[in-house]
């Protein structure tokens, strides 16, 4: 390493965890993506799960894993690293051909980076045979209390801490009580767990998928053919295997599929379900080619740019977007204003999340590695720069510095989301409240001064609601009002 640094692999892993948790990359991070396929016949589950998880890689880059149902047996494989690197190391791929598979790509919000915390989690019978496996996206607010109670009942846990394993152990408990009825076990489990959860369950003869009563984290299903079902966090996962999207699971819905049928039911009575999907799925988390709740993500982002100009017009020479999620909003701003959009910021596509830099000065220079401007397009120009959001403000400040250094005449910063004033505890890794720039500096002029921009504006809550078409979303990071209250 440069600068005379030399670290062991164990030390590097700890440093990586520390810097990720401190969020030095100045973005919200979704916890994970989940994917599953069930067929009555044996298919190439190894390739299908590889394609599905790769399509969902943006939702988690720390680790991944899968469980395959092959000849009545559940076989699991998981490891740290990116999806393609993980699958490249598997030499006996034919061993993972079966009739069903579930998988998970991980960004941790709970538990550490230990392999014990990588999903899927699975349960074994007294003969050591895996009989159930689950993958989960979200975060429970009461997992600690439930885990303590289950441990007092003699139920053993493998993970250091994982709310996903809490869901698994509860389901196992109620499978025993309700004569192996997966539907009853899931319904009983959801009476106790509180928070955000989209879950896929694999057993030796069936698969189930279910969402929390608020539908906070996304989950949809589609078909590969008339008998093969696909479940995915986003429609891009369904597209990746050549399937077609049917619809999103309803909040509080459970779907169970086996070789003979697919059955739908509500976990709770319909009047108690209330859709509150995370609005940040549209702003940043989801891929722009995905549909979330049958709404096109790209369209929402482009409309946010149009609304930004209606809200806060400005005279300028060029509009630029921070790749990748800020680009559609920049295109929308350009359309509404007539100011030309140019892809002036060039993104290094190969930079990894495991880049470890012990000094603050070096961490700040990460922006130069990740984004670099085309200089002659900036010098002497009045620039509107659009990003999906401003979290800590450290990346925004460094980016403005780069543009000033390149000779920008004016810089007008626009955020395609409202000011972020609160953290999330429903499946998103966020900085603490004290580290959020909009919480510490309520006045936009103060933030503009810190960022060193000529003007700063945020998309209003009213316009965000107007773009989404209703207020039936979770806006907790913008309002501090959550669909599920933390204990």
Backbone torsions as a table, in degrees:
resi	resn	phi	psi	omega
1	UNK	NA	153.9	178.0
2	UNK	-75.0	173.6	177.9
3	UNK	60.7	15.1	176.8
4	UNK	76.9	12.9	179.8
5	UNK	-83.9	138.6	176.4
6	UNK	-142.9	118.6	-176.4
7	UNK	-128.3	147.1	172.6
8	UNK	-72.7	164.7	178.0
9	UNK	-60.1	-38.0	179.7
10	UNK	-64.3	-42.4	179.4
11	UNK	-65.8	-42.0	178.6
12	UNK	-60.1	-42.8	179.4
13	UNK	-61.2	-41.8	179.9
14	UNK	-66.8	-42.4	178.4
15	UNK	-63.3	-41.2	179.5
16	UNK	-59.9	-45.7	178.1
17	UNK	-60.5	-43.9	-177.8
18	UNK	-60.5	-49.3	-176.9
19	UNK	-69.5	-34.9	177.2
20	UNK	-65.0	-44.3	-178.7
21	UNK	-67.1	-29.3	176.5
22	UNK	-78.4	-7.9	175.2
23	UNK	59.6	46.2	-179.9
24	UNK	-69.4	-10.6	177.9
25	UNK	-89.0	1.7	165.7
26	UNK	59.2	40.6	175.4
27	UNK	-141.6	154.0	167.5
28	UNK	-69.9	151.2	176.6
29	UNK	-131.2	125.6	176.5
30	UNK	-72.9	153.8	-173.9
31	UNK	-71.3	-43.9	-173.3
32	UNK	-174.5	175.1	172.1
33	UNK	-125.0	145.2	179.0
34	UNK	-125.1	151.8	-174.0
35	UNK	-152.3	144.4	177.8
36	UNK	-155.4	148.9	176.1
37	UNK	-135.2	135.2	175.5
38	UNK	-127.4	127.5	177.7
39	UNK	-131.9	147.1	175.9
40	UNK	-72.4	-14.7	-178.0
41	UNK	-121.7	160.9	178.5
42	UNK	-67.8	132.4	179.4
43	UNK	-133.3	176.6	178.9
44	UNK	-81.0	72.2	-177.4
45	UNK	-62.5	-28.9	179.8
46	UNK	-61.1	-49.1	-179.9
47	UNK	-70.7	-40.6	-176.7
48	UNK	-63.2	-42.6	-179.1
49	UNK	-72.1	-32.9	176.3
50	UNK	-62.1	-46.1	179.5
51	UNK	-64.0	-46.0	-177.8
52	UNK	-61.4	-45.6	-178.8
53	UNK	-70.2	-36.0	177.7
54	UNK	-62.6	-38.7	178.1
55	UNK	-64.7	-25.1	-178.7
56	UNK	-103.3	12.9	-176.5
57	UNK	-57.3	-31.8	-178.9
58	UNK	-62.8	-18.3	-178.5
59	UNK	-86.9	-7.4	178.6
60	UNK	-179.0	130.6	-175.8
61	UNK	-123.6	5.7	-176.9
62	UNK	-81.7	-39.7	-173.5
63	UNK	-163.0	168.4	175.2
64	UNK	-156.3	167.9	-180.0
65	UNK	-170.4	168.7	178.7
66	UNK	-152.5	159.5	172.8
67	UNK	-127.4	129.9	-179.2
68	UNK	-110.8	139.4	171.5
69	UNK	-96.3	112.2	-176.9
70	UNK	-130.5	116.0	177.8
71	UNK	53.5	40.1	177.8
72	UNK	83.6	-2.6	179.6
73	UNK	-109.7	142.3	175.7
74	UNK	-99.7	121.4	-179.5
75	UNK	-117.0	128.6	-176.1
76	UNK	-116.5	150.9	177.7
77	UNK	-148.8	130.4	-178.6
78	UNK	-155.4	154.9	-177.7
79	UNK	-167.3	165.4	173.0
80	UNK	-71.2	158.3	173.9
81	UNK	111.7	174.7	-179.9
82	UNK	-75.6	158.7	-172.6
83	UNK	-56.8	-53.0	-174.9
84	UNK	-66.6	-36.3	176.4
85	UNK	-63.8	-41.2	179.6
86	UNK	-61.6	-49.3	-177.2
87	UNK	-72.0	-29.3	-179.7
88	UNK	-63.5	-26.3	-177.2
89	UNK	-84.0	-7.7	-178.5
90	UNK	-89.8	113.2	-175.1
91	UNK	-89.8	-31.6	-175.6
92	UNK	-97.7	59.6	-172.2
93	UNK	-61.7	-31.0	-178.2
94	UNK	-65.7	-21.7	176.7
95	UNK	-66.9	-17.6	-177.9
96	UNK	-106.0	25.0	172.1
97	UNK	-93.4	125.8	-179.8
98	UNK	-153.3	-157.6	179.7
99	UNK	-108.1	-3.4	178.0
100	UNK	-155.9	152.8	-179.6
101	UNK	-157.1	144.0	170.6
102	UNK	-127.8	152.1	-178.9
103	UNK	-150.2	167.2	-171.9
104	UNK	-149.0	135.4	170.6
105	UNK	-117.8	130.7	-159.0
106	UNK	-111.8	133.9	157.2
107	UNK	-127.7	118.3	-169.6
108	UNK	-79.4	131.7	167.0
109	UNK	-110.9	-22.3	176.3
110	UNK	-130.7	145.9	-177.0
111	UNK	79.1	169.7	-179.6
112	UNK	-96.3	-161.9	-179.1
113	UNK	-91.9	9.1	179.1
114	UNK	-58.5	147.3	178.1
115	UNK	-60.2	-24.6	178.8
116	UNK	-62.2	-23.9	-176.5
117	UNK	-95.5	-2.0	-179.6
118	UNK	-77.8	137.1	177.5
119	UNK	-92.5	159.8	7.7
120	UNK	-73.6	153.9	167.0
121	UNK	-96.1	144.6	-178.3
122	UNK	-136.8	156.1	178.5
123	UNK	-117.8	145.2	-177.6
124	UNK	-116.6	155.2	173.4
125	UNK	-87.0	-174.9	-176.3
126	UNK	-66.4	-14.3	179.0
127	UNK	-95.7	4.1	179.4
128	UNK	81.7	12.2	178.9
129	UNK	-90.6	131.6	176.7
130	UNK	-69.8	125.3	-177.9
131	UNK	-115.4	-12.6	-179.0
132	UNK	-154.9	145.3	177.9
133	UNK	-146.0	144.6	-179.8
134	UNK	-136.2	154.1	167.9
135	UNK	-128.5	147.1	-169.8
136	UNK	-143.5	136.2	170.9
137	UNK	-119.7	125.0	179.5
138	UNK	140.9	-160.0	-179.9
139	UNK	-158.6	130.2	176.9
140	UNK	-91.6	143.1	180.0
141	UNK	-91.7	-12.3	-177.8
142	UNK	-123.1	23.0	-175.9
143	UNK	-63.7	-37.6	-177.9
144	UNK	-61.7	-45.6	-179.5
145	UNK	-64.1	-42.2	-180.0
146	UNK	-65.5	-41.7	-179.4
147	UNK	-61.5	-43.9	179.1
148	UNK	-60.0	-40.7	-179.6
149	UNK	-66.3	-44.2	-179.9
150	UNK	-65.6	-38.9	177.9
151	UNK	-64.8	-35.8	177.7
152	UNK	-67.0	-21.3	177.5
153	UNK	-88.8	2.0	177.9
154	UNK	90.8	11.4	178.7
155	UNK	-83.8	128.2	-174.6
156	UNK	-91.9	139.7	177.2
157	UNK	-113.5	145.5	179.8
158	UNK	-97.3	-41.6	-175.7
159	UNK	-71.6	156.9	174.3
160	UNK	-65.3	-47.7	168.8
161	UNK	-162.6	123.1	176.4
162	UNK	-153.1	122.0	175.9
163	UNK	-67.9	-23.2	177.5
164	UNK	-65.7	-39.1	177.8
165	UNK	-69.2	-30.0	175.2
166	UNK	-59.9	-43.8	178.4
167	UNK	-61.5	-44.9	-179.9
168	UNK	-59.2	-49.0	-175.3
169	UNK	-66.8	-33.5	175.5
170	UNK	-65.4	-44.9	178.8
171	UNK	-60.8	-44.1	177.8
172	UNK	-58.4	-44.2	-179.6
173	UNK	-57.7	-45.5	-175.6
174	UNK	-82.7	-18.4	170.5
175	UNK	-62.9	-40.5	177.2
176	UNK	-64.9	-39.8	-176.3
177	UNK	-73.3	-35.6	-174.7
178	UNK	-108.0	35.8	171.0
179	UNK	54.6	44.0	175.8
180	UNK	66.9	22.4	175.8
181	UNK	-81.9	108.4	-177.0
182	UNK	-65.9	-38.4	179.7
183	UNK	-60.5	-47.4	179.8
184	UNK	-66.9	-37.6	-180.0
185	UNK	-64.9	-41.0	178.7
186	UNK	-66.8	-45.5	-179.1
187	UNK	-61.0	-41.6	179.3
188	UNK	-67.1	-40.5	179.4
189	UNK	-59.9	-43.1	-175.8
190	UNK	-72.5	-10.2	172.7
191	UNK	-70.8	-23.7	-174.1
192	UNK	-103.9	-35.0	-175.9
193	UNK	-81.6	141.9	179.2
194	UNK	-131.1	137.2	179.2
195	UNK	135.9	-149.3	-179.3
196	UNK	-106.7	127.8	176.5
197	UNK	-155.6	126.7	164.3
198	UNK	-119.2	125.2	-167.7
199	UNK	-134.4	142.2	169.2
200	UNK	-121.2	132.4	-177.8
201	UNK	-118.5	134.2	176.3
202	UNK	-117.4	127.5	172.7
203	UNK	-119.9	-178.2	-174.1
204	UNK	-73.6	-6.6	178.8
205	UNK	-144.7	10.6	-177.8
206	UNK	-163.8	169.4	175.4
207	UNK	-136.2	144.7	177.1
208	UNK	-131.5	151.5	173.6
209	UNK	-137.4	140.1	179.2
210	UNK	-153.4	155.7	-179.3
211	UNK	-123.7	157.4	177.1
212	UNK	-69.2	161.9	-175.1
213	UNK	-62.8	-13.3	175.4
214	UNK	-100.8	-9.5	-179.2
215	UNK	57.9	41.2	-172.2
216	UNK	-66.4	-44.8	177.4
217	UNK	-100.2	144.8	-172.9
218	UNK	-76.1	154.3	172.8
219	UNK	-164.8	125.8	-178.8
220	UNK	-129.7	168.8	175.0
221	UNK	-135.0	156.4	-179.5
222	UNK	-149.8	-170.6	-177.6
223	UNK	-130.6	140.3	171.8
224	UNK	-90.1	-37.3	171.0
225	UNK	-153.4	-171.9	-172.0
226	UNK	-66.4	-12.5	-179.0
227	UNK	-124.0	-2.4	-176.2
228	UNK	-111.8	121.6	-173.9
229	UNK	-104.6	144.8	-179.9
230	UNK	-124.3	135.4	172.4
231	UNK	-121.2	137.5	-174.8
232	UNK	-154.1	148.1	174.5
233	UNK	-60.2	-35.7	-179.4
234	UNK	-138.0	158.5	-179.8
235	UNK	-66.2	-22.7	178.5
236	UNK	-61.8	-28.6	175.8
237	UNK	-66.9	-42.0	177.2
238	UNK	-64.2	-44.2	179.0
239	UNK	-59.7	-36.2	-172.7
240	UNK	-64.7	-24.9	-179.6
241	UNK	-104.1	9.1	178.0
242	UNK	80.9	20.1	178.9
243	UNK	-90.7	-179.2	175.6
244	UNK	-127.4	141.2	-177.3
245	UNK	-74.0	134.7	175.3
246	UNK	-101.2	-61.0	177.2
247	UNK	-171.7	171.4	172.3
248	UNK	-82.2	148.3	170.3
249	UNK	-65.2	141.5	177.6
250	UNK	-71.6	154.0	171.2
251	UNK	-55.8	131.5	179.3
252	UNK	76.1	16.8	-179.0
253	UNK	-100.3	145.5	172.6
254	UNK	-123.2	134.5	178.8
255	UNK	-119.4	129.7	178.6
256	UNK	-124.6	126.8	-178.6
257	UNK	-124.5	138.7	172.5
258	UNK	-136.6	-167.7	-175.2
259	UNK	-66.9	-18.6	-175.2
260	UNK	-105.0	-27.7	-170.9
261	UNK	-160.0	169.8	169.2
262	UNK	-127.0	132.4	-176.1
263	UNK	-128.2	140.0	-178.1
264	UNK	-118.4	140.1	174.3
265	UNK	-156.1	165.0	178.3
266	UNK	-97.5	137.2	178.0
267	UNK	-64.0	-43.1	178.9
268	UNK	-123.8	171.2	177.1
269	UNK	-62.2	143.3	-171.5
270	UNK	-55.5	-35.5	-176.1
271	UNK	-67.0	-15.7	-179.5
272	UNK	-93.9	-5.7	177.7
273	UNK	-88.9	141.3	-176.7
274	UNK	-146.7	111.5	-174.9
275	UNK	-65.2	126.2	177.2
276	UNK	-144.6	52.8	-178.2
277	UNK	-63.1	147.1	-178.4
278	UNK	-61.0	120.8	-179.8
279	UNK	-66.8	-22.7	-178.8
280	UNK	-71.8	-14.0	173.1
281	UNK	-58.7	-38.9	-178.4
282	UNK	-80.1	-33.4	-176.2
283	UNK	-74.9	-40.4	-170.9
284	UNK	-144.6	-47.0	-167.1
285	UNK	-63.7	-50.1	-169.6
286	UNK	-77.1	154.2	175.6
287	UNK	-68.2	144.3	-176.0
288	UNK	-64.4	-20.0	179.9
289	UNK	-89.3	3.8	-179.6
290	UNK	-89.1	154.8	166.2
291	UNK	-104.1	130.0	174.1
292	UNK	-119.4	120.1	-173.5
293	UNK	55.4	38.0	178.5
294	UNK	64.3	20.3	176.6
295	UNK	-112.7	131.6	-178.0
296	UNK	-73.3	123.2	-175.8
297	UNK	-64.5	-44.5	-179.6
298	UNK	-58.5	-42.9	-178.1
299	UNK	-61.5	-41.0	178.4
300	UNK	-62.1	-42.9	-178.2
301	UNK	-67.5	-39.8	178.6
302	UNK	-66.8	-41.6	178.8
303	UNK	-62.9	-33.5	179.5
304	UNK	-64.0	-36.0	176.3
305	UNK	-67.3	-39.5	177.6
306	UNK	-62.8	-43.6	179.7
307	UNK	-66.0	-34.4	178.4
308	UNK	-60.9	-40.5	179.0
309	UNK	-69.7	-40.8	177.4
310	UNK	-59.0	-39.7	-179.8
311	UNK	-70.6	-47.9	-169.8
312	UNK	-136.3	73.6	178.7
313	UNK	-67.9	152.1	178.3
314	UNK	-153.7	148.6	175.4
315	UNK	-85.2	129.0	-178.5
316	UNK	-155.6	171.2	-178.6
317	UNK	-99.0	-27.6	-175.3
318	UNK	-154.2	147.4	174.7
319	UNK	-112.6	132.2	176.0
320	UNK	-128.4	150.4	178.6
321	UNK	-116.3	145.1	176.4
322	UNK	-79.1	116.7	-177.7
323	UNK	-63.9	144.8	-1.1
324	UNK	-102.2	-31.8	-170.2
325	UNK	-72.0	-16.9	178.0
326	UNK	-83.7	-13.0	-174.9
327	UNK	-68.6	-47.2	179.0
328	UNK	-58.7	-38.6	177.7
329	UNK	-64.8	-38.5	177.7
330	UNK	-64.4	-39.0	177.4
331	UNK	-64.4	-40.9	177.2
332	UNK	-63.4	-41.4	177.8
333	UNK	-62.4	-41.0	179.2
334	UNK	-63.8	-42.9	179.7
335	UNK	-60.7	-45.1	-176.6
336	UNK	-71.4	-33.0	-173.1
337	UNK	-95.4	-24.9	-172.9
338	UNK	82.4	-2.0	176.2
339	UNK	-77.0	128.9	-175.9
340	UNK	-63.0	137.0	172.2
341	UNK	-89.9	134.2	175.8
342	UNK	-135.5	135.3	178.5
343	UNK	-78.3	67.7	-173.9
344	UNK	-74.8	-30.6	179.9
345	UNK	-87.1	119.9	-178.9
346	UNK	-98.9	124.9	-177.5
347	UNK	-97.6	134.1	172.8
348	UNK	-77.7	110.5	-174.9
349	UNK	-73.3	-11.7	-170.7
350	UNK	-106.5	5.3	-178.5
351	UNK	-76.3	133.2	-176.2
352	UNK	-97.7	165.4	179.2
353	UNK	-81.4	-9.9	-177.2
354	UNK	-91.6	12.0	178.2
355	UNK	-63.6	118.9	-171.7
356	UNK	-113.5	118.6	-176.8
357	UNK	-132.8	109.2	-173.6
358	UNK	-68.8	-25.0	-175.9
359	UNK	-99.2	140.8	-179.5
360	UNK	-56.9	-40.9	-179.6
361	UNK	-58.4	-42.6	179.9
362	UNK	-70.2	-37.5	178.8
363	UNK	-60.9	-40.5	-180.0
364	UNK	-65.9	-32.7	179.3
365	UNK	-73.2	-8.3	175.4
366	UNK	-54.9	-34.2	-178.7
367	UNK	-60.0	-37.1	179.5
368	UNK	-65.9	-32.9	177.9
369	UNK	-73.5	-39.2	-174.9
370	UNK	-79.0	-41.9	-177.1
371	UNK	-131.4	132.8	178.5
372	UNK	-137.9	134.0	-175.4
373	UNK	-87.2	154.9	170.3
374	UNK	-84.0	105.9	-165.0
375	UNK	-59.4	-46.0	-172.6
376	UNK	-69.1	-14.8	177.4
377	UNK	-84.5	-5.9	-173.7
378	UNK	-110.0	-39.2	-172.2
379	UNK	-56.7	124.1	177.3
380	UNK	77.1	5.6	-175.8
381	UNK	-97.8	150.4	169.8
382	UNK	-91.7	119.3	-168.6
383	UNK	-115.7	136.5	166.6
384	UNK	-105.2	119.2	178.6
385	UNK	-110.7	131.2	-175.6
386	UNK	-121.9	128.4	173.8
387	UNK	-121.6	161.7	-178.6
388	UNK	-67.3	-30.5	-177.2
389	UNK	-166.1	169.2	171.8
390	UNK	-126.0	118.3	-175.4
391	UNK	-100.7	-85.3	175.2
392	UNK	-80.6	-34.6	-176.9
393	UNK	98.0	-6.9	-176.2
394	UNK	-67.7	-44.3	178.1
395	UNK	-66.0	-42.2	180.0
396	UNK	-60.8	-43.7	-178.5
397	UNK	-63.4	-42.7	-179.6
398	UNK	-67.6	-37.8	179.0
399	UNK	-65.3	-40.9	176.9
400	UNK	-63.1	-39.2	177.9
401	UNK	-59.6	-42.8	179.7
402	UNK	-62.6	-42.4	-179.4
403	UNK	-68.6	-39.0	176.5
404	UNK	-62.6	-43.8	-179.2
405	UNK	-62.7	-32.4	179.9
406	UNK	-78.8	-3.9	173.7
407	UNK	100.6	19.2	177.8
408	UNK	-60.9	135.8	-178.9
409	UNK	-78.0	-45.8	176.2
410	UNK	-138.3	148.7	175.9
411	UNK	-131.2	121.5	178.3
412	UNK	-115.7	113.8	-175.1
413	UNK	-94.8	134.1	178.0
414	UNK	-129.4	130.6	176.7
415	UNK	-101.6	128.3	-178.4
416	UNK	-82.0	20.0	173.1
417	UNK	-147.0	161.8	176.9
418	UNK	-65.9	168.4	177.3
419	UNK	-59.6	134.2	177.9
420	UNK	-88.2	115.3	-174.6
421	UNK	-115.0	-5.7	-174.8
422	UNK	-147.0	150.7	177.2
423	UNK	-77.8	169.1	176.4
424	UNK	-113.8	140.9	175.4
425	UNK	-126.1	24.4	-178.6
426	UNK	-117.6	41.7	174.0
427	UNK	108.3	14.5	179.8
428	UNK	-128.3	134.9	176.9
429	UNK	-87.1	114.8	-177.1
430	UNK	-130.8	158.4	174.2
431	UNK	-65.9	164.9	175.2
432	UNK	-69.0	161.2	-175.6
433	UNK	-56.3	-39.0	-176.8
434	UNK	-66.9	-18.3	-179.0
435	UNK	-93.5	-3.9	-179.1
436	UNK	-83.8	121.5	-172.6
437	UNK	-62.7	-33.8	-178.5
438	UNK	-77.8	-16.9	174.0
439	UNK	-81.1	-36.4	-177.8
440	UNK	-81.0	-27.9	-176.5
441	UNK	-129.9	88.3	-175.4
442	UNK	-64.5	-36.6	-177.3
443	UNK	-75.0	123.7	179.5
444	UNK	-59.1	-33.3	-179.9
445	UNK	-64.7	-35.2	177.9
446	UNK	-66.1	-42.4	179.3
447	UNK	-67.3	-40.7	178.7
448	UNK	-59.7	-37.8	178.7
449	UNK	-66.5	-41.6	179.1
450	UNK	-63.7	-41.4	-179.2
451	UNK	-78.1	-16.0	-178.6
452	UNK	65.6	48.2	177.6
453	UNK	-115.8	158.2	-179.3
454	UNK	-74.8	-29.6	173.5
455	UNK	-155.6	155.0	-179.9
456	UNK	-141.0	131.6	177.2
457	UNK	-142.4	150.0	177.6
458	UNK	-116.4	149.5	171.1
459	UNK	-60.9	135.5	-178.7
460	UNK	-77.3	155.0	176.1
461	UNK	-59.5	-40.6	-179.1
462	UNK	-60.2	-42.0	-179.9
463	UNK	-72.6	-34.7	176.2
464	UNK	-62.2	-44.9	178.4
465	UNK	-63.1	-40.5	179.3
466	UNK	-63.0	-41.4	179.4
467	UNK	-65.2	-42.9	-178.6
468	UNK	-74.9	-20.5	175.4
469	UNK	94.4	-6.9	176.6
470	UNK	-168.5	175.1	177.3
471	UNK	-100.5	12.5	-177.9
472	UNK	-82.8	57.9	-179.3
473	UNK	-139.0	163.6	171.5
474	UNK	-87.3	119.7	176.9
475	UNK	-114.9	27.1	-171.9
476	UNK	-54.1	-39.7	-177.7
477	UNK	-70.9	-17.5	178.9
478	UNK	-99.1	-26.8	-172.1
479	UNK	-121.3	-17.0	-174.2
480	UNK	67.6	17.8	172.6
481	UNK	-108.1	118.8	-173.6
482	UNK	-113.1	150.4	177.2
483	UNK	-69.1	-25.0	175.7
484	UNK	-128.9	126.8	-177.7
485	UNK	-84.1	137.2	177.0
486	UNK	-71.6	144.2	-179.1
487	UNK	-68.3	NA	NA
